[in-house]
Amino acid sequence: MKKQPIALALMLLLSIPGSALAAVVYVTGSGQSHDPGVALADARADAIAECTAQGGTPVVEVYNHVSRAALWLASSVWKCETP
């Protein structure tokens, strides 16, 4: 008969919405421009759009990189919490 309190406790925990039930995924974005700041801003916007398209909330930028080719190329990686 000890299974009933455990099952009840698990049912209550699963019914509580919150970040404990959220999954964390990493999304990437990229951008290019003649200006390095614009390229990085575009990469960040691209990653945030990818996160929100999955129904998630962007948490923090984990990594970014800007390099020079014919144009400035940028990439950005974000931590994203999804339901």
PDB file of N, CA, C and O in Angstrom:
ATOM      1  N   MET A   1       0.800  -1.206   0.000  1.00  0.00           N
ATOM      2  CA  MET A   1       0.000   0.000   0.000  1.00  0.00           C
ATOM      3  C   MET A   1       0.843   1.270   0.000  1.00  0.00           C
ATOM      4  O   MET A   1       0.281   2.365   0.024  1.00  0.00           O
ATOM      5  N   LYS A   2       2.139   1.168  -0.026  1.00  0.00           N
ATOM      6  CA  LYS A   2       2.992   2.355  -0.049  1.00  0.00           C
ATOM      7  C   LYS A   2       3.084   2.947  -1.451  1.00  0.00           C
ATOM      8  O   LYS A   2       3.613   4.046  -1.616  1.00  0.00           O
ATOM      9  N   LYS A   3       2.590   2.258  -2.445  1.00  0.00           N
ATOM     10  CA  LYS A   3       2.674   2.751  -3.817  1.00  0.00           C
ATOM     11  C   LYS A   3       1.734   3.921  -4.053  1.00  0.00           C
ATOM     12  O   LYS A   3       2.021   4.763  -4.904  1.00  0.00           O
ATOM     13  N   GLN A   4       0.630   4.004  -3.336  1.00  0.00           N
ATOM     14  CA  GLN A   4      -0.325   5.093  -3.549  1.00  0.00           C
ATOM     15  C   GLN A   4       0.266   6.464  -3.221  1.00  0.00           C
ATOM     16  O   GLN A   4       0.097   7.377  -4.029  1.00  0.00           O
ATOM     17  N   PRO A   5       0.953   6.671  -2.078  1.00  0.00           N
ATOM     18  CA  PRO A   5       1.523   7.993  -1.812  1.00  0.00           C
ATOM     19  C   PRO A   5       2.598   8.385  -2.841  1.00  0.00           C
ATOM     20  O   PRO A   5       2.708   9.557  -3.203  1.00  0.00           O
ATOM     21  N   ILE A   6       3.371   7.430  -3.302  1.00  0.00           N
ATOM     22  CA  ILE A   6       4.407   7.717  -4.293  1.00  0.00           C
ATOM     23  C   ILE A   6       3.760   8.108  -5.627  1.00  0.00           C
ATOM     24  O   ILE A   6       4.192   9.060  -6.278  1.00  0.00           O
ATOM     25  N   ALA A   7       2.734   7.373  -6.020  1.00  0.00           N
ATOM     26  CA  ALA A   7       2.033   7.684  -7.270  1.00  0.00           C
ATOM     27  C   ALA A   7       1.357   9.042  -7.185  1.00  0.00           C
ATOM     28  O   ALA A   7       1.347   9.795  -8.158  1.00  0.00           O
ATOM     29  N   LEU A   8       0.796   9.355  -6.036  1.00  0.00           N
ATOM     30  CA  LEU A   8       0.153  10.650  -5.850  1.00  0.00           C
ATOM     31  C   LEU A   8       1.178  11.779  -5.925  1.00  0.00           C
ATOM     32  O   LEU A   8       0.924  12.816  -6.537  1.00  0.00           O
ATOM     33  N   ALA A   9       2.324  11.575  -5.307  1.00  0.00           N
ATOM     34  CA  ALA A   9       3.382  12.594  -5.339  1.00  0.00           C
ATOM     35  C   ALA A   9       3.893  12.808  -6.758  1.00  0.00           C
ATOM     36  O   ALA A   9       4.113  13.949  -7.165  1.00  0.00           O
ATOM     37  N   LEU A  10       4.083  11.743  -7.511  1.00  0.00           N
ATOM     38  CA  LEU A  10       4.528  11.873  -8.899  1.00  0.00           C
ATOM     39  C   LEU A  10       3.490  12.572  -9.759  1.00  0.00           C
ATOM     40  O   LEU A  10       3.839  13.383 -10.616  1.00  0.00           O
ATOM     41  N   MET A  11       2.219  12.266  -9.537  1.00  0.00           N
ATOM     42  CA  MET A  11       1.159  12.915 -10.292  1.00  0.00           C
ATOM     43  C   MET A  11       1.143  14.420 -10.013  1.00  0.00           C
ATOM     44  O   MET A  11       0.964  15.224 -10.928  1.00  0.00           O
ATOM     45  N   LEU A  12       1.330  14.793  -8.754  1.00  0.00           N
ATOM     46  CA  LEU A  12       1.357  16.212  -8.406  1.00  0.00           C
ATOM     47  C   LEU A  12       2.554  16.919  -9.025  1.00  0.00           C
ATOM     48  O   LEU A  12       2.425  18.047  -9.500  1.00  0.00           O
ATOM     49  N   LEU A  13       3.716  16.274  -9.026  1.00  0.00           N
ATOM     50  CA  LEU A  13       4.899  16.881  -9.620  1.00  0.00           C
ATOM     51  C   LEU A  13       4.754  17.074 -11.124  1.00  0.00           C
ATOM     52  O   LEU A  13       5.208  18.079 -11.670  1.00  0.00           O
ATOM     53  N   LEU A  14       4.129  16.123 -11.784  1.00  0.00           N
ATOM     54  CA  LEU A  14       3.962  16.229 -13.229  1.00  0.00           C
ATOM     55  C   LEU A  14       2.915  17.266 -13.619  1.00  0.00           C
ATOM     56  O   LEU A  14       2.926  17.762 -14.745  1.00  0.00           O
ATOM     57  N   SER A  15       2.027  17.592 -12.716  1.00  0.00           N
ATOM     58  CA  SER A  15       0.989  18.565 -13.044  1.00  0.00           C
ATOM     59  C   SER A  15       1.440  20.005 -12.819  1.00  0.00           C
ATOM     60  O   SER A  15       0.737  20.933 -13.219  1.00  0.00           O
ATOM     61  N   ILE A  16       2.586  20.213 -12.194  1.00  0.00           N
ATOM     62  CA  ILE A  16       3.079  21.561 -11.918  1.00  0.00           C
ATOM     63  C   ILE A  16       3.859  22.063 -13.128  1.00  0.00           C
ATOM     64  O   ILE A  16       4.884  21.483 -13.485  1.00  0.00           O
ATOM     65  N   PRO A  17       3.386  23.137 -13.765  1.00  0.00           N
ATOM     66  CA  PRO A  17       4.156  23.681 -14.886  1.00  0.00           C
ATOM     67  C   PRO A  17       5.367  24.438 -14.363  1.00  0.00           C
ATOM     68  O   PRO A  17       5.338  24.992 -13.264  1.00  0.00           O
ATOM     69  N   GLY A  18       6.425  24.457 -15.155  1.00  0.00           N
ATOM     70  CA  GLY A  18       7.596  25.209 -14.729  1.00  0.00           C
ATOM     71  C   GLY A  18       8.826  24.816 -15.499  1.00  0.00           C
ATOM     72  O   GLY A  18       8.787  23.966 -16.389  1.00  0.00           O
ATOM     73  N   SER A  19       9.917  25.451 -15.141  1.00  0.00           N
ATOM     74  CA  SER A  19      11.160  25.231 -15.869  1.00  0.00           C
ATOM     75  C   SER A  19      11.757  23.862 -15.585  1.00  0.00           C
ATOM     76  O   SER A  19      12.616  23.407 -16.339  1.00  0.00           O
ATOM     77  N   ALA A  20      11.329  23.190 -14.519  1.00  0.00           N
ATOM     78  CA  ALA A  20      11.853  21.863 -14.234  1.00  0.00           C
ATOM     79  C   ALA A  20      11.463  20.873 -15.327  1.00  0.00           C
ATOM     80  O   ALA A  20      12.138  19.862 -15.522  1.00  0.00           O
ATOM     81  N   LEU A  21      10.387  21.161 -16.031  1.00  0.00           N
ATOM     82  CA  LEU A  21       9.934  20.271 -17.087  1.00  0.00           C
ATOM     83  C   LEU A  21      10.377  20.739 -18.469  1.00  0.00           C
ATOM     84  O   LEU A  21      10.096  20.071 -19.464  1.00  0.00           O
ATOM     85  N   ALA A  22      11.053  21.857 -18.544  1.00  0.00           N
ATOM     86  CA  ALA A  22      11.490  22.394 -19.831  1.00  0.00           C
ATOM     87  C   ALA A  22      12.749  21.672 -20.308  1.00  0.00           C
ATOM     88  O   ALA A  22      13.603  21.285 -19.511  1.00  0.00           O
ATOM     89  N   ALA A  23      12.841  21.501 -21.610  1.00  0.00           N
ATOM     90  CA  ALA A  23      14.030  20.901 -22.204  1.00  0.00           C
ATOM     91  C   ALA A  23      14.956  22.024 -22.662  1.00  0.00           C
ATOM     92  O   ALA A  23      14.502  23.085 -23.090  1.00  0.00           O
ATOM     93  N   VAL A  24      16.237  21.777 -22.568  1.00  0.00           N
ATOM     94  CA  VAL A  24      17.223  22.755 -23.018  1.00  0.00           C
ATOM     95  C   VAL A  24      17.823  22.257 -24.328  1.00  0.00           C
ATOM     96  O   VAL A  24      18.349  21.146 -24.400  1.00  0.00           O
ATOM     97  N   VAL A  25      17.737  23.084 -25.353  1.00  0.00           N
ATOM     98  CA  VAL A  25      18.347  22.784 -26.650  1.00  0.00           C
ATOM     99  C   VAL A  25      19.266  23.935 -27.021  1.00  0.00           C
ATOM    100  O   VAL A  25      19.162  25.028 -26.464  1.00  0.00           O
ATOM    101  N   TYR A  26      20.150  23.690 -27.948  1.00  0.00           N
ATOM    102  CA  TYR A  26      21.056  24.724 -28.433  1.00  0.00           C
ATOM    103  C   TYR A  26      20.730  25.001 -29.891  1.00  0.00           C
ATOM    104  O   TYR A  26      20.615  24.075 -30.694  1.00  0.00           O
ATOM    105  N   VAL A  27      20.583  26.261 -30.228  1.00  0.00           N
ATOM    106  CA  VAL A  27      20.262  26.660 -31.591  1.00  0.00           C
ATOM    107  C   VAL A  27      21.382  27.539 -32.136  1.00  0.00           C
ATOM    108  O   VAL A  27      22.070  28.224 -31.379  1.00  0.00           O
ATOM    109  N   THR A  28      21.556  27.514 -33.441  1.00  0.00           N
ATOM    110  CA  THR A  28      22.600  28.312 -34.068  1.00  0.00           C
ATOM    111  C   THR A  28      21.994  29.262 -35.082  1.00  0.00           C
ATOM    112  O   THR A  28      20.926  29.015 -35.642  1.00  0.00           O
ATOM    113  N   GLY A  29      22.700  30.345 -35.298  1.00  0.00           N
ATOM    114  CA  GLY A  29      22.304  31.303 -36.310  1.00  0.00           C
ATOM    115  C   GLY A  29      23.534  31.789 -37.047  1.00  0.00           C
ATOM    116  O   GLY A  29      24.650  31.692 -36.537  1.00  0.00           O
ATOM    117  N   SER A  30      23.335  32.306 -38.233  1.00  0.00           N
ATOM    118  CA  SER A  30      24.469  32.818 -39.006  1.00  0.00           C
ATOM    119  C   SER A  30      24.082  34.114 -39.693  1.00  0.00           C
ATOM    120  O   SER A  30      22.908  34.380 -39.949  1.00  0.00           O
ATOM    121  N   GLY A  31      25.095  34.912 -39.985  1.00  0.00           N
ATOM    122  CA  GLY A  31      24.876  36.175 -40.674  1.00  0.00           C
ATOM    123  C   GLY A  31      26.102  36.582 -41.452  1.00  0.00           C
ATOM    124  O   GLY A  31      27.211  36.130 -41.166  1.00  0.00           O
ATOM    125  N   GLN A  32      25.905  37.429 -42.431  1.00  0.00           N
ATOM    126  CA  GLN A  32      27.034  37.949 -43.210  1.00  0.00           C
ATOM    127  C   GLN A  32      26.736  39.376 -43.628  1.00  0.00           C
ATOM    128  O   GLN A  32      25.594  39.737 -43.913  1.00  0.00           O
ATOM    129  N   SER A  33      27.798  40.183 -43.657  1.00  0.00           N
ATOM    130  CA  SER A  33      27.638  41.589 -44.004  1.00  0.00           C
ATOM    131  C   SER A  33      29.019  42.183 -44.285  1.00  0.00           C
ATOM    132  O   SER A  33      30.050  41.563 -44.026  1.00  0.00           O
ATOM    133  N   HIS A  34      29.003  43.389 -44.816  1.00  0.00           N
ATOM    134  CA  HIS A  34      30.254  44.121 -44.985  1.00  0.00           C
ATOM    135  C   HIS A  34      30.714  44.718 -43.655  1.00  0.00           C
ATOM    136  O   HIS A  34      31.864  45.140 -43.531  1.00  0.00           O
ATOM    137  N   ASP A  35      29.823  44.758 -42.659  1.00  0.00           N
ATOM    138  CA  ASP A  35      30.133  45.291 -41.335  1.00  0.00           C
ATOM    139  C   ASP A  35      30.092  44.142 -40.317  1.00  0.00           C
ATOM    140  O   ASP A  35      29.104  43.408 -40.282  1.00  0.00           O
ATOM    141  N   PRO A  36      31.134  43.961 -39.484  1.00  0.00           N
ATOM    142  CA  PRO A  36      31.135  42.839 -38.549  1.00  0.00           C
ATOM    143  C   PRO A  36      30.025  42.919 -37.500  1.00  0.00           C
ATOM    144  O   PRO A  36      29.490  41.887 -37.095  1.00  0.00           O
ATOM    145  N   GLY A  37      29.676  44.115 -37.060  1.00  0.00           N
ATOM    146  CA  GLY A  37      28.604  44.268 -36.075  1.00  0.00           C
ATOM    147  C   GLY A  37      27.253  43.863 -36.622  1.00  0.00           C
ATOM    148  O   GLY A  37      26.447  43.249 -35.924  1.00  0.00           O
ATOM    149  N   VAL A  38      27.009  44.209 -37.874  1.00  0.00           N
ATOM    150  CA  VAL A  38      25.741  43.837 -38.519  1.00  0.00           C
ATOM    151  C   VAL A  38      25.689  42.324 -38.730  1.00  0.00           C
ATOM    152  O   VAL A  38      24.641  41.707 -38.535  1.00  0.00           O
ATOM    153  N   ALA A  39      26.802  41.731 -39.122  1.00  0.00           N
ATOM    154  CA  ALA A  39      26.844  40.280 -39.325  1.00  0.00           C
ATOM    155  C   ALA A  39      26.545  39.546 -38.020  1.00  0.00           C
ATOM    156  O   ALA A  39      25.788  38.574 -38.017  1.00  0.00           O
ATOM    157  N   LEU A  40      27.134  40.003 -36.909  1.00  0.00           N
ATOM    158  CA  LEU A  40      26.889  39.362 -35.626  1.00  0.00           C
ATOM    159  C   LEU A  40      25.454  39.590 -35.157  1.00  0.00           C
ATOM    160  O   LEU A  40      24.835  38.679 -34.607  1.00  0.00           O
ATOM    161  N   ALA A  41      24.923  40.774 -35.364  1.00  0.00           N
ATOM    162  CA  ALA A  41      23.529  41.043 -34.997  1.00  0.00           C
ATOM    163  C   ALA A  41      22.572  40.155 -35.797  1.00  0.00           C
ATOM    164  O   ALA A  41      21.587  39.653 -35.256  1.00  0.00           O
ATOM    165  N   ASP A  42      22.862  39.967 -37.070  1.00  0.00           N
ATOM    166  CA  ASP A  42      22.033  39.083 -37.897  1.00  0.00           C
ATOM    167  C   ASP A  42      22.121  37.630 -37.425  1.00  0.00           C
ATOM    168  O   ASP A  42      21.117  36.918 -37.418  1.00  0.00           O
ATOM    169  N   ALA A  43      23.323  37.189 -37.029  1.00  0.00           N
ATOM    170  CA  ALA A  43      23.493  35.822 -36.539  1.00  0.00           C
ATOM    171  C   ALA A  43      22.712  35.618 -35.247  1.00  0.00           C
ATOM    172  O   ALA A  43      22.070  34.585 -35.061  1.00  0.00           O
ATOM    173  N   ARG A  44      22.768  36.606 -34.355  1.00  0.00           N
ATOM    174  CA  ARG A  44      22.012  36.509 -33.104  1.00  0.00           C
ATOM    175  C   ARG A  44      20.509  36.484 -33.370  1.00  0.00           C
ATOM    176  O   ARG A  44      19.785  35.690 -32.769  1.00  0.00           O
ATOM    177  N   ALA A  45      20.046  37.335 -34.253  1.00  0.00           N
ATOM    178  CA  ALA A  45      18.621  37.380 -34.585  1.00  0.00           C
ATOM    179  C   ALA A  45      18.167  36.057 -35.216  1.00  0.00           C
ATOM    180  O   ALA A  45      17.060  35.588 -34.954  1.00  0.00           O
ATOM    181  N   ASP A  46      19.012  35.472 -36.033  1.00  0.00           N
ATOM    182  CA  ASP A  46      18.707  34.200 -36.676  1.00  0.00           C
ATOM    183  C   ASP A  46      18.565  33.089 -35.630  1.00  0.00           C
ATOM    184  O   ASP A  46      17.639  32.281 -35.708  1.00  0.00           O
ATOM    185  N   ALA A  47      19.468  33.045 -34.664  1.00  0.00           N
ATOM    186  CA  ALA A  47      19.414  32.017 -33.619  1.00  0.00           C
ATOM    187  C   ALA A  47      18.194  32.208 -32.727  1.00  0.00           C
ATOM    188  O   ALA A  47      17.534  31.236 -32.358  1.00  0.00           O
ATOM    189  N   ILE A  48      17.895  33.444 -32.381  1.00  0.00           N
ATOM    190  CA  ILE A  48      16.722  33.720 -31.538  1.00  0.00           C
ATOM    191  C   ILE A  48      15.437  33.350 -32.273  1.00  0.00           C
ATOM    192  O   ILE A  48      14.507  32.815 -31.669  1.00  0.00           O
ATOM    193  N   ALA A  49      15.383  33.632 -33.568  1.00  0.00           N
ATOM    194  CA  ALA A  49      14.211  33.261 -34.369  1.00  0.00           C
ATOM    195  C   ALA A  49      14.057  31.745 -34.426  1.00  0.00           C
ATOM    196  O   ALA A  49      12.938  31.235 -34.383  1.00  0.00           O
ATOM    197  N   GLU A  50      15.157  31.030 -34.520  1.00  0.00           N
ATOM    198  CA  GLU A  50      15.116  29.562 -34.531  1.00  0.00           C
ATOM    199  C   GLU A  50      14.565  29.030 -33.205  1.00  0.00           C
ATOM    200  O   GLU A  50      13.786  28.077 -33.186  1.00  0.00           O
ATOM    201  N   CYS A  51      14.973  29.649 -32.109  1.00  0.00           N
ATOM    202  CA  CYS A  51      14.502  29.240 -30.785  1.00  0.00           C
ATOM    203  C   CYS A  51      13.003  29.496 -30.635  1.00  0.00           C
ATOM    204  O   CYS A  51      12.262  28.614 -30.201  1.00  0.00           O
ATOM    205  N   THR A  52      12.563  30.687 -30.988  1.00  0.00           N
ATOM    206  CA  THR A  52      11.146  31.020 -30.839  1.00  0.00           C
ATOM    207  C   THR A  52      10.275  30.230 -31.817  1.00  0.00           C
ATOM    208  O   THR A  52       9.106  29.978 -31.526  1.00  0.00           O
ATOM    209  N   ALA A  53      10.819  29.838 -32.963  1.00  0.00           N
ATOM    210  CA  ALA A  53      10.064  29.017 -33.910  1.00  0.00           C
ATOM    211  C   ALA A  53       9.758  27.640 -33.328  1.00  0.00           C
ATOM    212  O   ALA A  53       8.785  26.993 -33.716  1.00  0.00           O
ATOM    213  N   GLN A  54      10.599  27.199 -32.392  1.00  0.00           N
ATOM    214  CA  GLN A  54      10.370  25.924 -31.721  1.00  0.00           C
ATOM    215  C   GLN A  54       9.492  26.096 -30.482  1.00  0.00           C
ATOM    216  O   GLN A  54       9.269  25.138 -29.742  1.00  0.00           O
ATOM    217  N   GLY A  55       8.999  27.303 -30.255  1.00  0.00           N
ATOM    218  CA  GLY A  55       8.167  27.573 -29.086  1.00  0.00           C
ATOM    219  C   GLY A  55       8.976  27.772 -27.827  1.00  0.00           C
ATOM    220  O   GLY A  55       8.447  27.665 -26.721  1.00  0.00           O
ATOM    221  N   GLY A  56      10.262  28.064 -27.986  1.00  0.00           N
ATOM    222  CA  GLY A  56      11.148  28.189 -26.839  1.00  0.00           C
ATOM    223  C   GLY A  56      11.434  29.624 -26.448  1.00  0.00           C
ATOM    224  O   GLY A  56      10.964  30.576 -27.070  1.00  0.00           O
ATOM    225  N   THR A  57      12.224  29.740 -25.392  1.00  0.00           N
ATOM    226  CA  THR A  57      12.648  31.032 -24.880  1.00  0.00           C
ATOM    227  C   THR A  57      14.166  31.081 -24.903  1.00  0.00           C
ATOM    228  O   THR A  57      14.811  30.232 -24.288  1.00  0.00           O
ATOM    229  N   PRO A  58      14.759  32.053 -25.598  1.00  0.00           N
ATOM    230  CA  PRO A  58      16.210  32.163 -25.589  1.00  0.00           C
ATOM    231  C   PRO A  58      16.700  32.542 -24.188  1.00  0.00           C
ATOM    232  O   PRO A  58      16.156  33.455 -23.566  1.00  0.00           O
ATOM    233  N   VAL A  59      17.715  31.849 -23.696  1.00  0.00           N
ATOM    234  CA  VAL A  59      18.212  32.075 -22.344  1.00  0.00           C
ATOM    235  C   VAL A  59      19.486  32.913 -22.373  1.00  0.00           C
ATOM    236  O   VAL A  59      19.539  33.994 -21.786  1.00  0.00           O
ATOM    237  N   VAL A  60      20.495  32.417 -23.048  1.00  0.00           N
ATOM    238  CA  VAL A  60      21.787  33.107 -23.055  1.00  0.00           C
ATOM    239  C   VAL A  60      22.576  32.687 -24.299  1.00  0.00           C
ATOM    240  O   VAL A  60      22.450  31.566 -24.792  1.00  0.00           O
ATOM    241  N   GLU A  61      23.386  33.618 -24.783  1.00  0.00           N
ATOM    242  CA  GLU A  61      24.279  33.288 -25.892  1.00  0.00           C
ATOM    243  C   GLU A  61      25.467  32.523 -25.324  1.00  0.00           C
ATOM    244  O   GLU A  61      26.121  32.982 -24.388  1.00  0.00           O
ATOM    245  N   VAL A  62      25.740  31.359 -25.893  1.00  0.00           N
ATOM    246  CA  VAL A  62      26.812  30.505 -25.407  1.00  0.00           C
ATOM    247  C   VAL A  62      28.124  30.799 -26.128  1.00  0.00           C
ATOM    248  O   VAL A  62      29.193  30.754 -25.520  1.00  0.00           O
ATOM    249  N   TYR A  63      28.044  31.100 -27.421  1.00  0.00           N
ATOM    250  CA  TYR A  63      29.256  31.247 -28.234  1.00  0.00           C
ATOM    251  C   TYR A  63      28.940  32.103 -29.442  1.00  0.00           C
ATOM    252  O   TYR A  63      27.840  32.034 -29.991  1.00  0.00           O
ATOM    253  N   ASN A  64      29.903  32.910 -29.858  1.00  0.00           N
ATOM    254  CA  ASN A  64      29.786  33.591 -31.145  1.00  0.00           C
ATOM    255  C   ASN A  64      31.157  33.694 -31.775  1.00  0.00           C
ATOM    256  O   ASN A  64      32.181  33.642 -31.093  1.00  0.00           O
ATOM    257  N   HIS A  65      31.159  33.842 -33.082  1.00  0.00           N
ATOM    258  CA  HIS A  65      32.415  33.917 -33.829  1.00  0.00           C
ATOM    259  C   HIS A  65      32.193  34.790 -35.062  1.00  0.00           C
ATOM    260  O   HIS A  65      31.172  34.690 -35.742  1.00  0.00           O
ATOM    261  N   VAL A  66      33.171  35.641 -35.329  1.00  0.00           N
ATOM    262  CA  VAL A  66      33.133  36.488 -36.516  1.00  0.00           C
ATOM    263  C   VAL A  66      34.453  36.299 -37.253  1.00  0.00           C
ATOM    264  O   VAL A  66      35.523  36.361 -36.648  1.00  0.00           O
ATOM    265  N   SER A  67      34.374  36.068 -38.557  1.00  0.00           N
ATOM    266  CA  SER A  67      35.590  35.920 -39.364  1.00  0.00           C
ATOM    267  C   SER A  67      35.439  36.697 -40.660  1.00  0.00           C
ATOM    268  O   SER A  67      34.331  37.015 -41.090  1.00  0.00           O
ATOM    269  N   ARG A  68      36.550  36.989 -41.256  1.00  0.00           N
ATOM    270  CA  ARG A  68      36.574  37.795 -42.475  1.00  0.00           C
ATOM    271  C   ARG A  68      36.851  36.913 -43.676  1.00  0.00           C
ATOM    272  O   ARG A  68      37.838  36.178 -43.704  1.00  0.00           O
ATOM    273  N   ALA A  69      35.984  36.987 -44.655  1.00  0.00           N
ATOM    274  CA  ALA A  69      36.198  36.366 -45.961  1.00  0.00           C
ATOM    275  C   ALA A  69      35.977  37.508 -46.962  1.00  0.00           C
ATOM    276  O   ALA A  69      36.472  38.614 -46.740  1.00  0.00           O
ATOM    277  N   ALA A  70      35.253  37.268 -48.045  1.00  0.00           N
ATOM    278  CA  ALA A  70      34.891  38.371 -48.929  1.00  0.00           C
ATOM    279  C   ALA A  70      33.966  39.331 -48.179  1.00  0.00           C
ATOM    280  O   ALA A  70      33.961  40.535 -48.432  1.00  0.00           O
ATOM    281  N   LEU A  71      33.185  38.770 -47.251  1.00  0.00           N
ATOM    282  CA  LEU A  71      32.323  39.518 -46.339  1.00  0.00           C
ATOM    283  C   LEU A  71      32.654  39.066 -44.918  1.00  0.00           C
ATOM    284  O   LEU A  71      33.374  38.086 -44.724  1.00  0.00           O
ATOM    285  N   TRP A  72      32.129  39.782 -43.932  1.00  0.00           N
ATOM    286  CA  TRP A  72      32.229  39.314 -42.551  1.00  0.00           C
ATOM    287  C   TRP A  72      31.203  38.211 -42.366  1.00  0.00           C
ATOM    288  O   TRP A  72      30.031  38.387 -42.698  1.00  0.00           O
ATOM    289  N   LEU A  73      31.640  37.067 -41.833  1.00  0.00           N
ATOM    290  CA  LEU A  73      30.773  35.933 -41.562  1.00  0.00           C
ATOM    291  C   LEU A  73      30.676  35.758 -40.049  1.00  0.00           C
ATOM    292  O   LEU A  73      31.698  35.767 -39.363  1.00  0.00           O
ATOM    293  N   ALA A  74      29.487  35.601 -39.531  1.00  0.00           N
ATOM    294  CA  ALA A  74      29.287  35.462 -38.093  1.00  0.00           C
ATOM    295  C   ALA A  74      28.406  34.264 -37.790  1.00  0.00           C
ATOM    296  O   ALA A  74      27.533  33.891 -38.574  1.00  0.00           O
ATOM    297  N   SER A  75      28.659  33.672 -36.630  1.00  0.00           N
ATOM    298  CA  SER A  75      27.796  32.598 -36.137  1.00  0.00           C
ATOM    299  C   SER A  75      27.547  32.832 -34.657  1.00  0.00           C
ATOM    300  O   SER A  75      28.367  33.425 -33.955  1.00  0.00           O
ATOM    301  N   SER A  76      26.402  32.353 -34.199  1.00  0.00           N
ATOM    302  CA  SER A  76      25.997  32.541 -32.818  1.00  0.00           C
ATOM    303  C   SER A  76      25.270  31.293 -32.338  1.00  0.00           C
ATOM    304  O   SER A  76      24.417  30.758 -33.048  1.00  0.00           O
ATOM    305  N   VAL A  77      25.604  30.824 -31.133  1.00  0.00           N
ATOM    306  CA  VAL A  77      24.964  29.657 -30.542  1.00  0.00           C
ATOM    307  C   VAL A  77      24.266  30.110 -29.265  1.00  0.00           C
ATOM    308  O   VAL A  77      24.867  30.770 -28.417  1.00  0.00           O
ATOM    309  N   TRP A  78      22.994  29.748 -29.138  1.00  0.00           N
ATOM    310  CA  TRP A  78      22.180  30.154 -27.984  1.00  0.00           C
ATOM    311  C   TRP A  78      21.626  28.954 -27.252  1.00  0.00           C
ATOM    312  O   TRP A  78      21.293  27.941 -27.866  1.00  0.00           O
ATOM    313  N   LYS A  79      21.525  29.067 -25.942  1.00  0.00           N
ATOM    314  CA  LYS A  79      20.838  28.087 -25.111  1.00  0.00           C
ATOM    315  C   LYS A  79      19.360  28.457 -25.128  1.00  0.00           C
ATOM    316  O   LYS A  79      19.008  29.615 -24.906  1.00  0.00           O
ATOM    317  N   CYS A  80      18.496  27.486 -25.389  1.00  0.00           N
ATOM    318  CA  CYS A  80      17.073  27.742 -25.569  1.00  0.00           C
ATOM    319  C   CYS A  80      16.266  26.748 -24.738  1.00  0.00           C
ATOM    320  O   CYS A  80      16.484  25.540 -24.835  1.00  0.00           O
ATOM    321  N   GLU A  81      15.345  27.241 -23.929  1.00  0.00           N
ATOM    322  CA  GLU A  81      14.451  26.377 -23.161  1.00  0.00           C
ATOM    323  C   GLU A  81      13.158  26.188 -23.940  1.00  0.00           C
ATOM    324  O   GLU A  81      12.471  27.152 -24.280  1.00  0.00           O
ATOM    325  N   THR A  82      12.842  24.934 -24.214  1.00  0.00           N
ATOM    326  CA  THR A  82      11.608  24.624 -24.939  1.00  0.00           C
ATOM    327  C   THR A  82      10.680  23.823 -24.040  1.00  0.00           C
ATOM    328  O   THR A  82      11.135  23.060 -23.187  1.00  0.00           O
ATOM    329  N   PRO A  83       9.390  23.997 -24.230  1.00  0.00           N
ATOM    330  CA  PRO A  83       8.434  23.249 -23.396  1.00  0.00           C
ATOM    331  C   PRO A  83       8.394  21.768 -23.719  1.00  0.00           C
ATOM    332  O   PRO A  83       7.638  21.020 -23.099  1.00  0.00           O
TER     333      PRO A  83
END
